Amino acid sequence: MSRNNNGWEPRTRLGRMVQNGDVTSMDQALETGLPLKEPQLVDQLLPGLDDEVLDINMVQRMTDSGRRVKFRCVVAVGNRDGYLGYAEARDDQVGGAIQKAIEVAKLNIIKVDRGSGSWEDRAGGLNSLSRKAEGKAGSVTVRIIPAPQGLGLAAAETVRNILELAGIQDAWTKSDGNTRTTVNLAKATYNALKNASQSRTPQRAREVRQEVRE
């Protein structure tokens, strides 16, 4: 099996397509419809991703051998230019939980449907979303509304951190439910952006997926 300069041995079809140069961008990778299963291919297509630790909690569980303690970490990753990933992970050590969450978040990368959806903006911008978005997680609902350029992000800290990683500069947001639960607030925000992205699949993406299946 071939290796690249970083010693990565692709184990999936998409990984081999990336290494062979058949897929050269994250847009192309997502358009294939093939799942992202290797963090290394994300590192190759989106080098230098930023990551943000949104929450760390200690989780205790009773077992036959006694009390076991683990750490749950919530992480978002993004390139601040339209790509975002999110994940939660657990480990016996804080550092291990963070690293696991970062790797899984890379596999959950989505392309955010940015635009200038506010009626006060000129068409063609990428400062906000192209339309309203809504996502849920547990009891929390997050709504993201396009805002005109220059307004900034009217959002809670967790929501703002995720939007910034996604490359959204201007937006109004509204949150309902138990928003003190950071994990649900973060996941609802990610789900809102994911729902907005999935609601409109370009024709070319459908064609590429069909070609891959054939």
Residue pairs with C-beta under 8 A, 6 or more apart in sequence:
1 9
1 10
2 9
2 10
2 19
3 9
4 19
4 44
6 40
6 43
8 15
8 19
8 38
8 40
8 44
10 16
10 18
10 19
10 38
10 40
10 41
11 37
11 38
12 34
12 35
12 37
12 38
12 41
13 34
14 23
14 29
14 32
14 34
14 35
14 36
14 37
14 38
14 41
15 37
15 38
15 40
15 41
17 23
17 32
17 34
18 24
18 29
18 41
18 44
18 45
19 41
19 44
23 29
23 32
23 45
24 45
25 45
26 42
26 45
26 46
26 83
26 109
26 111
27 111
28 208
29 36
29 41
29 45
30 109
30 110
30 111
30 205
31 204
31 205
31 208
31 209
32 208
32 209
32 212
33 205
33 208
33 209
33 212
33 213
34 212
35 107
36 42
36 106
36 107
36 108
36 109
37 107
38 107
39 103
39 106
39 107
42 49
42 85
42 106
42 107
42 109
43 49
43 106
46 79
46 83
46 109
48 79
49 77
49 78
49 79
49 83
49 85
49 106
50 77
50 78
50 79
50 80
50 165
51 75
51 76
51 77
51 102
51 105
52 75
52 76
52 77
52 161
52 162
52 165
53 73
53 74
53 75
53 98
53 101
54 74
54 75
54 76
54 158
54 161
54 162
54 182
54 183
54 186
55 72
55 73
55 74
55 158
55 182
55 183
55 186
56 71
56 72
56 73
56 74
56 94
56 97
56 98
57 71
57 72
57 183
58 69
58 70
58 71
58 72
59 69
59 70
59 71
59 72
59 90
60 67
60 68
60 69
61 67
61 68
61 70
62 68
69 92
70 90
70 91
70 92
70 97
71 90
71 91
71 92
71 93
71 94
71 96
71 97
72 88
72 89
72 90
72 97
72 183
73 88
73 89
73 90
73 91
73 94
73 97
73 98
73 100
73 101
74 86
74 87
74 88
74 101
74 182
74 183
74 186
74 187
75 86
75 87
75 88
75 89
75 98
75 101
75 102
75 105
76 84
76 85
76 86
76 105
76 161
76 162
76 165
76 186
76 190
77 84
77 85
77 86
77 102
77 105
77 106
77 109
77 165
78 84
78 85
78 162
78 164
78 165
78 166
78 167
79 165
79 167
80 164
80 165
80 166
80 167
81 167
82 111
82 112
82 114
82 126
82 166
82 167
83 109
83 110
83 111
83 112
83 166
83 167
84 109
84 110
84 112
84 162
84 165
84 166
84 190
84 193
85 105
85 106
85 107
85 108
85 109
85 110
86 105
86 108
86 162
86 186
86 187
86 190
87 101
87 102
87 103
87 104
87 105
87 107
87 108
88 101
88 104
88 183
88 187
89 97
89 98
89 100
89 101
89 104
90 97
90 100
91 97
91 99
91 100
110 193
110 194
110 197
111 197
112 129
112 166
112 167
112 168
112 193
112 196
112 197
113 129
113 130
113 131
113 193
113 196
113 197
113 199
113 200
114 126
114 127
114 128
114 129
114 130
114 166
114 167
114 168
115 125
115 126
115 128
115 129
115 130
115 131
115 146
116 122
116 123
116 124
116 125
116 126
116 127
116 128
116 130
116 146
116 149
117 128
117 129
117 130
117 131
117 132
117 146
118 128
118 146
118 147
118 148
118 170
120 148
121 127
121 128
121 146
121 148
121 149
125 149
126 167
127 149
127 168
127 169
127 170
128 146
128 147
128 148
128 149
128 168
128 169
128 170
128 171
129 144
129 145
129 146
129 168
129 171
129 193
129 196
130 146
130 196
131 146
131 196
132 143
132 144
132 145
132 146
132 196
133 143
133 144
133 192
133 193
133 195
133 196
134 141
134 142
134 143
134 144
134 192
134 195
135 141
135 142
135 187
135 188
135 189
135 190
135 191
135 192
135 193
135 194
135 195
136 142
136 188
136 191
137 183
137 184
137 185
137 186
137 187
137 188
137 191
138 177
138 178
138 181
138 184
138 187
138 188
139 177
139 178
139 181
139 184
140 175
140 176
140 177
140 178
140 179
140 181
140 184
140 185
140 187
140 188
141 175
141 176
141 177
141 188
142 159
142 173
142 174
142 175
142 185
142 188
142 189
142 191
142 192
143 173
143 174
143 175
143 192
144 163
144 168
144 171
144 172
144 173
144 189
144 192
144 193
144 196
145 171
145 172
145 173
145 174
146 170
146 171
146 172
147 154
147 170
147 171
147 172
148 170
149 169
149 170
150 170
151 170
151 171
151 172
152 169
152 170
153 159
153 160
153 163
153 164
153 168
153 169
153 170
153 171
153 173
154 171
154 172
154 173
155 163
155 171
155 172
155 173
156 173
156 175
156 179
156 185
158 182
158 185
158 186
158 189
159 173
159 175
159 185
159 186
159 189
162 186
162 189
162 190
162 193
163 171
163 173
163 189
166 193
173 189
175 185
175 188
177 184
178 184
179 185
